[in-house]
Amino acid sequence: MAGALETLCGQTYGAEEFRKLGNYTCCAIITLILVCVPITLVWIFTDKILMLFSQDPAISHAARDYCIHLIPALFGYAVLQSLIRYFQTQSMIFPMVFTSIASLCMHVPICWFLVFKSGLGHVGAALAIGISYWINVIALSLYIKYSSACQKTKIVFSRNALLSIAEFFQYAIPSGLMFCFEWWSFELLTLLAGLLPNPQLETSVLCVCLNITTLHYFIPYAVGASASTRVSNELGAGNPKSAQSAVRAAVIIGIAEAFTVSTFFICFRNIVGYAYSNDETVVNHVASMVPLLCMSVSADSIMGTISGVARGGGFQQIGAYVNLGAYYLVGVPLALFLGFHQQLKAKGLWMGIISGSCLQVIILAVVTALTDWQKEATKARQRIVERSIKTHNGLV
């Protein structure tokens, strides 16, 4: 949902409406903290929900313990994502880099101590994540408070922030759905793997593959974030040609990244599984999945870039519809067919979901290619003017 700020803050900053950027960020923080409350209730009953879908009781109880201890991280993450968009849309990268490095340096010993020395195991890992998120939030908040670079866009709780909630939801809901429709389909594979014969092995293999794609996704997501910033800033400033040039550059980088990462996985396919497991059976199964992983990361590389363009341009609603159709009308049904009916097990499940990813890439690539950037720049400027009028009338 924080992706809404990439549209609102990005275009506002491009139009040099600096005070509104702080209002939108404050609005997002308040809104996302409230959204965390129902998510917390779901996490508390994780074991019952998983067992309702015939998952292994031992795995379900372990997942519940992990989720409950991850709740502090959930609220920290809500604030952190809002602050990240605040800095990102202003192209203020170094504060995020420095605080992230500092948090990581502290996270490693904290996680090691809580997992191994305190004997908390996976519960300690959840607590360590929460501590690291809040360290990052505090560091960024202090930077905003004391840095002269943030004076024009300072985050202040005000009536204007609350008045922006409806507008925030206009972009936040499709932005959240756009991301969740894609991500939930991959999580669904893990649940489906729990219904296969030998669920421990099949679930382990899919979890390793899912972790690899998650780790990789941060690279194209970063490219997409850059594209989102440039596109939104240029549209807000009324420069459609510059926005179009940013899209082209981002897509070229995404394609090059896909080729590089795929080559790496092919070369190290027999050892990549050891990063997650020392079980020879799991490692060998992961090696057999590497060709599919390469297809998956290639689709992610291009998709991460195009998704950033969609967020910057305010096309989240189109992205949500595309993801819903690609994954739940094509990807998931095909995964069920290949995994269970054709008895391809974990490999069949992953093949099905990759088909959804490829379809998603094709459709959104066509939508992006056919976009009239001059028209989008005009619409962005009109939205900003309308917001100014509404804000002025609200204050009057």
C-alpha positions as CSV (number, residue, x, y, z in Angstrom):
1,M,0.0,0.0,0.0
2,A,2.9,2.3,0.6
3,G,3.4,2.2,-3.2
4,A,0.8,4.9,-3.4
5,L,3.4,7.4,-2.1
6,E,5.5,6.7,-5.2
7,T,2.7,8.3,-7.2
8,L,1.5,11.0,-4.8
9,C,4.9,12.1,-3.4
10,G,6.8,11.6,-6.6
11,Q,4.5,13.8,-8.7
12,T,4.1,16.3,-6.0
13,Y,7.8,16.7,-5.6
14,G,8.2,17.1,-9.3
15,A,5.7,19.9,-9.2
16,E,7.6,21.5,-6.3
17,E,4.7,21.2,-3.9
18,F,7.1,20.3,-1.1
19,R,4.8,20.7,1.9
20,K,2.3,18.2,0.6
21,L,5.0,15.5,0.4
22,G,5.3,15.6,4.2
23,N,1.5,15.5,4.6
24,Y,1.1,12.4,2.3
25,T,3.9,10.6,4.2
26,C,2.2,11.4,7.6
27,C,-1.1,10.2,6.1
28,A,0.5,6.9,5.0
29,I,2.1,6.2,8.4
30,I,-1.2,6.7,10.2
31,T,-3.1,4.6,7.7
32,L,-0.6,1.7,7.5
33,I,-0.4,1.4,11.3
34,L,-4.2,1.0,11.4
35,V,-4.0,-1.6,8.6
36,C,-1.5,-3.6,10.7
37,V,-4.2,-4.2,13.4
38,P,-6.4,-6.7,11.4
39,I,-3.2,-8.3,10.0
40,T,-2.1,-8.9,13.6
41,L,-5.3,-10.7,14.4
42,V,-4.8,-13.0,11.4
43,W,-1.2,-13.8,12.5
44,I,-2.4,-14.7,16.0
45,F,-4.5,-17.5,14.6
46,T,-2.0,-18.6,11.9
47,D,-1.9,-22.2,13.2
48,K,-5.7,-22.6,13.0
49,I,-5.9,-21.1,9.6
50,L,-3.1,-23.3,8.2
51,M,-4.5,-26.5,9.7
52,L,-7.9,-25.5,8.3
53,F,-6.2,-26.0,4.9
54,S,-4.8,-29.4,5.9
55,Q,-1.3,-28.3,6.6
56,D,1.1,-30.2,8.9
57,P,0.3,-29.4,12.6
58,A,3.9,-29.1,13.6
59,I,4.7,-26.7,10.8
60,S,1.5,-24.7,11.6
61,H,2.4,-24.2,15.3
62,A,5.9,-23.2,14.4
63,A,4.6,-20.7,11.9
64,R,2.2,-19.3,14.6
65,D,5.0,-18.8,17.1
66,Y,7.1,-17.0,14.4
67,C,4.2,-14.7,13.3
68,I,3.3,-13.7,16.9
69,H,6.9,-12.7,17.6
70,L,7.1,-10.9,14.3
71,I,4.2,-8.5,15.2
72,P,6.5,-5.7,16.4
73,A,8.3,-5.9,13.1
74,L,5.0,-5.5,11.2
75,F,4.3,-2.1,12.8
76,G,8.0,-1.1,12.3
77,Y,7.8,-2.1,8.7
78,A,4.7,0.0,8.1
79,V,6.4,3.1,9.3
80,L,9.7,2.2,7.5
81,Q,8.0,1.7,4.1
82,S,6.4,5.1,4.4
83,L,9.7,6.7,5.3
84,I,11.5,4.9,2.5
85,R,9.1,6.3,-0.1
86,Y,9.5,9.8,1.5
87,F,13.3,9.7,0.8
88,Q,13.0,7.8,-2.5
89,T,10.7,10.2,-4.2
90,Q,13.1,13.0,-3.4
91,S,16.1,11.0,-4.7
92,M,17.7,11.1,-1.2
93,I,19.4,7.8,-1.4
94,F,22.3,8.0,0.9
95,P,20.4,8.4,4.2
96,M,18.6,5.1,3.4
97,V,21.8,3.4,2.4
98,F,23.7,4.4,5.6
99,T,20.8,3.6,7.9
100,S,20.2,0.2,6.2
101,I,23.9,-0.7,6.4
102,A,24.0,0.3,10.1
103,S,20.8,-1.7,10.8
104,L,22.3,-4.7,9.0
105,C,25.5,-4.5,10.9
106,M,23.5,-4.5,14.2
107,H,21.1,-7.1,12.9
108,V,23.6,-9.9,12.3
109,P,25.0,-10.1,15.9
110,I,21.5,-9.5,17.4
111,C,20.0,-12.3,15.3
112,W,23.0,-14.6,16.1
113,F,22.6,-14.0,19.8
114,L,18.7,-14.4,19.9
115,V,18.7,-17.5,17.6
116,F,21.7,-19.4,19.0
117,K,22.9,-18.0,22.3
118,S,19.5,-17.4,23.9
119,G,18.1,-20.7,22.4
120,L,15.0,-19.0,21.0
121,G,15.6,-20.4,17.5
122,H,13.2,-19.2,14.8
123,V,11.4,-17.1,17.4
124,G,14.6,-15.2,18.0
125,A,14.9,-14.5,14.3
126,A,11.5,-12.9,14.3
127,L,12.4,-10.7,17.3
128,A,15.7,-9.7,15.6
129,I,13.9,-8.6,12.5
130,G,11.6,-6.4,14.6
131,I,14.5,-4.8,16.4
132,S,16.3,-4.1,13.2
133,Y,13.3,-2.4,11.5
134,W,12.7,-0.1,14.5
135,I,16.4,0.8,14.6
136,N,16.1,1.8,11.0
137,V,12.9,3.8,11.6
138,I,14.5,5.7,14.5
139,A,17.6,6.5,12.5
140,L,15.6,7.8,9.5
141,S,13.3,9.8,11.8
142,L,16.3,11.5,13.5
143,Y,17.7,12.4,10.0
144,I,14.4,14.0,9.0
145,K,14.2,15.9,12.3
146,Y,17.7,17.4,12.2
147,S,18.7,17.5,8.5
148,S,18.4,20.8,6.6
149,A,17.7,18.8,3.5
150,C,14.3,17.8,4.9
151,Q,13.1,21.2,6.1
152,K,10.9,21.9,3.1
153,T,9.2,18.5,3.2
154,K,9.2,17.9,7.0
155,I,6.6,15.3,8.2
156,V,4.2,17.0,10.5
157,F,1.0,15.7,11.9
158,S,-1.8,18.0,10.8
159,R,-5.4,18.2,9.6
160,N,-4.2,18.2,6.0
161,A,-2.6,14.8,6.6
162,L,-6.0,13.3,7.7
163,L,-7.8,15.0,4.8
164,S,-5.5,13.1,2.4
165,I,-6.5,9.6,3.6
166,A,-9.2,9.2,0.9
167,E,-6.8,10.2,-1.8
168,F,-4.1,7.9,-0.4
169,F,-6.5,4.9,-0.4
170,Q,-7.3,5.7,-4.1
171,Y,-3.8,4.6,-5.0
172,A,-2.9,2.5,-2.0
173,I,-5.6,-0.2,-2.4
174,P,-4.8,-1.0,-6.1
175,S,-1.1,-0.7,-5.3
176,G,-1.4,-3.2,-2.4
177,L,-3.5,-5.5,-4.6
178,M,-1.1,-5.3,-7.4
179,F,1.7,-6.5,-5.2
180,C,-0.3,-9.0,-3.2
181,F,-2.0,-10.7,-6.1
182,E,1.4,-11.6,-7.4
183,W,3.1,-12.4,-4.1
184,W,0.1,-14.5,-2.7
185,S,0.2,-16.7,-5.7
186,F,3.8,-17.7,-4.9
187,E,2.9,-18.2,-1.2
188,L,0.0,-20.4,-2.4
189,L,2.5,-22.7,-3.9
190,T,4.0,-23.4,-0.5
191,L,0.5,-24.2,0.9
192,L,-0.2,-26.5,-2.1
193,A,3.1,-28.2,-1.7
194,G,2.0,-29.2,1.8
195,L,-0.7,-31.3,0.2
196,L,1.7,-33.3,-2.0
197,P,3.2,-36.7,-1.1
198,N,6.3,-36.1,1.2
199,P,5.2,-32.6,2.1
200,Q,8.4,-31.9,4.1
201,L,10.6,-32.3,1.0
202,E,8.3,-30.6,-1.5
203,T,7.6,-27.6,0.9
204,S,11.4,-27.3,1.6
205,V,12.3,-27.2,-2.1
206,L,9.6,-24.6,-2.9
207,C,10.6,-22.5,0.2
208,V,14.2,-22.5,-1.0
209,C,13.1,-21.4,-4.5
210,L,10.8,-18.8,-3.0
211,N,13.6,-17.4,-0.8
212,I,16.0,-17.2,-3.8
213,T,13.4,-15.3,-5.9
214,T,12.6,-13.0,-3.0
215,L,16.3,-12.3,-2.4
216,H,16.8,-11.6,-6.1
217,Y,13.6,-9.5,-6.4
218,F,15.2,-6.7,-4.4
219,I,17.5,-6.0,-7.4
220,P,14.8,-5.4,-10.0
221,Y,12.7,-3.7,-7.4
222,A,15.5,-1.2,-6.9
223,V,15.6,-0.6,-10.6
224,G,11.8,-0.2,-10.5
225,A,12.0,2.2,-7.6
226,S,14.5,4.3,-9.6
227,A,12.1,4.3,-12.6
228,S,9.2,5.1,-10.4
229,T,11.0,8.2,-8.9
230,R,12.2,9.5,-12.3
231,V,8.8,8.9,-14.0
232,S,6.7,10.4,-11.2
233,N,9.0,13.4,-10.8
234,E,9.1,14.1,-14.6
235,L,5.3,13.7,-15.0
236,G,4.8,16.1,-12.0
237,A,7.1,18.6,-13.6
238,G,5.3,18.2,-17.0
239,N,8.2,16.6,-18.8
240,P,6.8,13.5,-20.7
241,K,9.8,12.9,-23.0
242,S,12.1,12.7,-19.9
243,A,9.6,10.2,-18.3
244,Q,9.6,8.1,-21.5
245,S,13.5,8.1,-21.6
246,A,13.6,6.9,-18.0
247,V,11.2,4.0,-18.8
248,R,13.5,2.9,-21.7
249,A,16.6,3.1,-19.6
250,A,15.0,1.1,-16.8
251,V,13.8,-1.7,-19.1
252,I,17.3,-2.1,-20.7
253,I,18.8,-2.4,-17.2
254,G,16.2,-5.0,-16.2
255,I,16.9,-7.1,-19.3
256,A,20.6,-7.0,-18.7
257,E,20.2,-7.9,-15.0
258,A,18.0,-10.9,-16.0
259,F,20.7,-12.3,-18.3
260,T,23.4,-11.8,-15.7
261,V,21.5,-13.5,-12.8
262,S,20.3,-16.4,-14.9
263,T,23.9,-17.1,-16.1
264,F,25.0,-17.1,-12.4
265,F,22.3,-19.6,-11.4
266,I,23.1,-21.9,-14.3
267,C,26.8,-21.9,-13.5
268,F,26.3,-22.6,-9.8
269,R,23.1,-24.7,-9.9
270,N,24.6,-27.7,-8.0
271,I,25.6,-25.6,-5.0
272,V,23.1,-22.9,-4.7
273,G,20.8,-25.1,-2.5
274,Y,23.5,-25.3,0.2
275,A,22.8,-21.6,1.0
276,Y,19.6,-22.8,2.6
277,S,19.9,-26.5,3.5
278,N,22.6,-29.1,4.1
279,D,20.2,-31.9,3.1
280,E,21.5,-33.5,-0.1
281,T,18.0,-34.5,-1.3
282,V,16.8,-30.9,-1.0
283,V,19.9,-29.5,-2.7
284,N,19.6,-31.9,-5.6
285,H,15.9,-31.1,-6.1
286,V,16.8,-27.4,-6.0
287,A,19.4,-28.0,-8.7
288,S,16.8,-29.6,-10.9
289,M,14.6,-26.5,-10.4
290,V,17.3,-24.0,-11.6
291,P,16.2,-23.8,-15.2
292,L,12.7,-22.8,-14.0
293,L,14.3,-20.5,-11.5
294,C,16.1,-18.7,-14.3
295,M,12.8,-18.2,-16.1
296,S,11.3,-16.9,-12.9
297,V,14.0,-14.4,-12.1
298,S,14.1,-13.2,-15.7
299,A,10.3,-12.5,-15.5
300,D,10.9,-10.8,-12.2
301,S,13.7,-8.6,-13.5
302,I,11.4,-7.1,-16.2
303,M,8.3,-7.1,-14.1
304,G,10.0,-5.4,-11.2
305,T,11.0,-2.6,-13.6
306,I,7.6,-2.2,-15.2
307,S,5.8,-2.3,-11.9
308,G,8.0,0.7,-10.8
309,V,6.9,2.5,-13.9
310,A,3.3,1.7,-13.1
311,R,3.6,3.1,-9.6
312,G,5.3,6.2,-10.7
313,G,2.7,6.9,-13.4
314,G,-0.3,6.0,-11.2
315,F,-1.3,2.9,-13.2
316,Q,-1.7,0.7,-10.2
317,Q,-5.3,-0.2,-10.9
318,I,-4.4,-1.6,-14.3
319,G,-1.5,-3.6,-12.7
320,A,-3.9,-5.0,-10.1
321,Y,-6.3,-6.3,-12.8
322,V,-3.5,-7.7,-14.9
323,N,-2.0,-9.6,-11.9
324,L,-5.4,-11.0,-10.9
325,G,-6.0,-12.4,-14.4
326,A,-2.4,-13.6,-15.1
327,Y,-2.0,-15.5,-11.8
328,Y,-5.4,-16.6,-10.8
329,L,-7.0,-17.3,-14.1
330,V,-3.9,-18.8,-15.7
331,G,-1.0,-19.3,-13.3
332,V,-2.6,-21.0,-10.3
333,P,-5.0,-23.3,-12.3
334,L,-2.1,-24.4,-14.5
335,A,0.0,-25.0,-11.4
336,L,-2.7,-27.3,-9.9
337,F,-3.0,-29.2,-13.2
338,L,0.7,-29.8,-13.6
339,G,1.5,-30.3,-10.0
340,F,-1.3,-32.7,-9.1
341,H,-3.0,-34.0,-12.3
342,Q,0.3,-34.5,-14.2
343,Q,2.1,-35.5,-11.0
344,L,5.0,-33.1,-11.6
345,K,4.9,-32.1,-7.9
346,A,6.9,-29.0,-6.9
347,K,8.3,-28.6,-10.4
348,G,4.8,-28.6,-11.9
349,L,3.6,-26.0,-9.3
350,W,6.5,-23.7,-10.2
351,M,6.0,-24.2,-14.0
352,G,2.4,-23.1,-13.6
353,I,3.1,-20.0,-11.7
354,I,5.9,-19.0,-14.1
355,S,3.3,-19.1,-16.9
356,G,1.4,-16.5,-15.0
357,S,4.5,-14.3,-14.5
358,C,5.3,-14.4,-18.3
359,L,1.7,-13.5,-19.2
360,Q,1.9,-10.6,-16.7
361,V,5.1,-9.3,-18.2
362,I,3.7,-9.4,-21.7
363,I,0.5,-7.6,-20.9
364,L,2.1,-4.9,-18.8
365,A,4.9,-4.4,-21.3
366,V,2.3,-3.8,-24.1
367,V,0.4,-1.4,-21.8
368,T,3.6,0.5,-21.1
369,A,4.7,0.6,-24.7
370,L,1.3,2.1,-25.7
371,T,1.1,4.7,-23.0
372,D,0.7,8.3,-24.2
373,W,3.2,10.0,-21.9
374,Q,2.1,13.5,-22.9
375,K,-1.4,12.7,-21.8
376,E,-0.2,11.3,-18.5
377,A,1.9,14.4,-17.8
378,T,-1.2,16.6,-18.4
379,K,-3.3,14.4,-16.1
380,A,-0.6,14.5,-13.4
381,R,-0.5,18.3,-13.5
382,Q,-4.3,18.5,-13.4
383,R,-4.4,16.2,-10.3
384,I,-1.9,18.4,-8.5
385,V,-3.8,21.5,-9.3
386,E,-7.1,19.9,-8.1
387,R,-5.4,18.8,-4.9
388,S,-4.2,22.4,-4.3
389,I,-7.7,23.8,-4.8
390,K,-9.2,21.2,-2.4
391,T,-6.6,21.8,0.2
392,H,-7.1,25.5,0.0
393,N,-10.9,25.1,0.3
394,G,-10.5,22.7,3.2
395,L,-8.3,25.2,5.1
396,V,-10.8,28.1,4.3
